[in-house]
Amino acid sequence: MTIAADLPERGSYFAPGWRLRDWLLTTDHKRIAWLYMSALLTFFFIGGAAATLIRIELFSPSGDFMTDDTYNRMFTLHGVVMVWFFLIPSIPATLGNFLLPLMLGAKDLAFPRLNLASWYVFMAGALITLWAMLVGGLDTGWTFYTPLSTMFTTDNTSIAAIGVFIIGFSTIMTGINFIVTTHKLRAPGQTWFRLPIFVWTLYATSLVMVLATPVLAATLLLIVADRVFGIGIFDPAQGGDPLLFQHLFWFYSHPAVYIMILPGMGVVSEILPCFSRRPLFGYKFVAYSSMGIALLGFMVWGHHMFVSGQSTYAGVIFSFLSFCIAVPSAIKVFNWTLTMRKGSVTFETSMIYSLGFLGLFVFGGLAGLFLAALAEDVHLTDTYFVIAHFHYIMVGGMVTAFLAGVHFWWPKMTGRMYSETWGRIAAVTSFLGFNLTFFPQFILGFNGMPRRYHTYPDEFQVWNVLSSAGAVVLALGYLMPLFYLGYSLFKGPRAPDNPWDATGLEWQTSSPPPKDNFRTPPVVTGPPYQYELPEIDRPADQR
Amino acid sequence: MSVETQGEPLPTGLKASGELGVFVFLVSEGLLFGALILGYTVMRLSPGADFAGASKELSLLLGTLNTCVLLTSSLAAALATMWADGKRDGYARIAILVTAALGLVFLSIKSYEWFDEAQKGLLPFRDVSDRYPKASPQEHREFFDAYLVLTGTHGLHLISGIGLMLGITVFWKRLVHPAHTLKMAALYWHFIDVIWVFLFPLLYLVR
């Protein structure tokens, strides 16, 4: 409330009204970003609570905290909530929604009402799925594998599948909106190769959203049709093919991994140049590699099915293609690293998060190469090695990048600064906590501990205890921003328009931006990332 | 969904945004049907199955008739778009009505087919006498499962298309850019038609 009172003369987008309907019926992309942000954070902490219960159970080898049935429901809750209610929409729906029009120099997205509708559809789908979880839950894991999901488990599966189906519409709406906005609403002079990398990655993400999500929709439709009408397309007893489910599911869900990580790469591509005071190294390579990842991401789904009984020849091809997709990812990593070379690197909070992202993403990505190797994967499938691998990418990569972005653009979004000291402490804490949680799981998995069991042999206890202890530190690291950012929202010092001396259109407007984003329509005259080293860091002949 | 004016016309043009949005949406829809058709194709190609034989149970006559009806409805939609662009609103609204009516005719014929097949025990409805026992061998059931999913999903799209068309002609005067809205709805209509153009040979003709 204090923000509204303080800012009318600056014409912030907060100013035009604080009644509930001013927020729930807004078509302003900046306010919708906040609607998404509040919903996603709630879901993040629900999913986190489920993860906490899982780690408590795994503290000891015997199943003394939950029954196996409860445990199955817990990891399903954790997986479904984290994947569909947090990771998929996370950066695009919050930071992307807020920043895309600002970065393009537009007043809003191309379809503002569709944008608001997407939030309502998202909430409807999320609440339906949560309801299924509350009235008894489901135990299929987030993957809904057939025939378990069609023939054996509870009827809540249909409800949850319908909920996820509905969420898919919201994803597609956001994807369409972003694609059209990027094509049609760029400011004069904002050509494709002057776009910030964050826009490129959002564009690539939107393409994947629009192309992959309908396949998931069709798959979930068939599951519901099986449960309700007895249509047996996945039912082997009726001549159907359960493997077809896995093909269709992973045709969505592997590209969905890139829906989750690509925007994170975009965020980091904005932050690293800014705090190195250097232009992004190899801009076009980073831009093209985003598109390359989006394209190749559609051709590697079979590496989830190496032991499922698919043809060995298919396995070899999928293995090869999975190695190929490491190339564009590696191009990005090398370019980020070279951006910092001879730069004037400073360690603001968002920079620490970004560096954390870089390390954890590389580590998780290299672990992915083990899993892409056909023979090695037979040993590692369904072990904690897989869990550790994708948590390094999804949590170590994506959540870290999300936090980096939130800290980087927080002054722009709220008009307030936060405590750098607390920010740095939180960034380092979550980095250490993350590694303590998930590194032991690589060892557990390599030694053969399978995923999705609530008990394990005694010899695994040391690593599990380490992992559970790490989870406490990690939780601490994730709770801290809630407090100092919450404090900053109301009591933080005023943010200048461009606190980080960053380039990019979003920093040329006021903090927070006015309702129409720019007081005068912006014109772009040069490439992005025009950073200059401070005089003291330049070579002697250029000072 | 495209008529989102923000006080003044967008610099790059409202029409282009809306149409691009619809095209991207239709690509997305294409993937939805693509996945379903893939499922059908996988079952059809699996070795040793008498899957394809079941298509002989379908009525080729009604299927062909329906194809004609739907193609004609697309013609009406195209005429409506043309007339709306030429400011002949009265003609355009009548053509939209004809489009929607032909869509309803298609649905009626389709419903009769479904009813007929359900009577023969071919459709997978659980409560009809011990799970449609007459569909045999097993592969025939498989065929009808896929058939129902494909034509059912297509039918649901057609229902939303009819709703869209009727909405446009009823609220014509209230729309900011009726011709533009109509054009986008017509794109959707043609898309539904094209899907049927794929479904008809896949289900009825390849026997």
Interface residues (C-beta under 8 A of the other chain):
Chain A: T27 K107 D108 A110 F111 P112 R113 L114 I172 G175 I176 N177 I179 V180 H183 K184 L185 R186 P188 V210 L211 A212 T213 P214 V215 A217 A218 T219 L221 L222 A225 F229 G230 I231 G232 I233 Q238 G239 G240 D241 L244 L248 F251 D516
Chain B: M1 S2 E4 Q6 L10 P11 T12 G13 A16 S17 L20 G21 V24 F25 V27 S28 E29 G30 L31 L32 F33 G34 A35 L36 L38 G39 V42 M43 S46 A49 P124 F125 R126 R131 Q138 E139 R141 E142 D145 A146 L148 V149 T153
